[in-house]
Amino acid sequence: MTFEDGSEVLFHIGIDTVNLQGEGFSTFVNSGDKVKQGSKLVDFDLPFLESKSIDSTVMVVFTKHKEVSIESKTVQANEALDITCK
């Protein structure tokens, strides 16, 4: 995701999920789409990942940023995570 100020954030869901070829994931945006705060980006089927012995760790990687504010917390299923880049 690229913010208006040029900050970039990469969201990576799970370890070795690329081998699933999209199975278990539903995306709600496409490359180039503009989104607003609160926009749903992706859903993933946690029980499906677990049934495939996939590590469901979600990584948020800041590749270009000036200042990032993110609340450190454990996020439950269906809970939003607010990220602010300044």
C-alpha positions in Angstrom: 0.0 0.0 0.0 1.4 3.4 -0.9 0.2 6.5 1.0 -0.1 10.0 -0.5 3.2 11.0 1.1 5.0 8.1 -0.6 5.1 5.9 2.5 4.8 2.3 1.7 3.4 -0.6 3.7 3.5 -4.3 2.8 1.1 -6.7 4.4 2.0 -10.3 4.3 -0.4 -12.9 5.7 1.0 -16.2 6.8 4.2 -18.1 6.1 4.3 -20.0 2.7 0.8 -18.9 1.8 2.0 -18.3 -1.7 1.8 -22.1 -2.2 -2.0 -21.9 -1.7 -2.3 -19.8 -4.9 -5.0 -17.5 -3.3 -7.1 -20.3 -1.8 -8.5 -19.2 1.6 -8.1 -15.5 0.8 -10.6 -12.9 -0.4 -9.4 -9.5 -1.6 -11.6 -6.4 -1.8 -9.2 -4.0 -3.5 -7.0 -4.2 -6.6 -3.6 -2.7 -7.4 -4.0 1.0 -8.1 -7.3 1.3 -6.1 -7.6 4.3 -3.7 -8.8 3.3 -0.3 -10.0 5.2 2.7 -9.5 4.6 6.4 -11.7 1.7 7.3 -11.7 0.1 3.9 -11.7 -3.6 3.9 -8.6 -4.9 2.1 -8.6 -8.7 2.6 -10.2 -11.6 4.5 -8.5 -14.9 5.2 -9.9 -18.2 6.4 -7.9 -18.9 9.6 -9.3 -22.4 10.1 -8.4 -23.2 6.5 -4.8 -22.0 7.0 -4.6 -24.0 10.2 -5.9 -27.1 8.5 -3.0 -26.8 6.0 -0.5 -26.4 8.8 0.2 -22.8 7.6 1.7 -20.4 10.1 -0.9 -17.5 10.2 1.6 -14.8 11.3 0.6 -11.4 9.8 3.6 -9.2 9.0 3.3 -5.4 8.5 6.5 -4.2 6.8 7.2 -0.4 6.4 9.4 -0.1 3.3 9.4 3.7 2.9 8.3 6.1 5.6 9.0 9.2 7.5 7.2 8.4 10.7 4.9 5.5 11.6 2.5 5.3 14.4 1.1 1.8 15.2 -0.5 0.6 18.4 1.3 -2.5 19.7 -1.4 -5.0 20.4 -2.7 -8.5 19.6 -5.4 -8.2 17.0 -8.3 -10.6 17.2 -10.1 -12.1 14.2 -12.3 -9.5 12.4 -10.7 -6.6 14.4 -9.3 -3.6 12.5 -5.7 -2.4 12.9 -5.2 1.3 12.6 -1.9 2.4 11.0 -0.9 6.1 10.6 2.1 7.2 8.5 3.3 10.7 8.8 
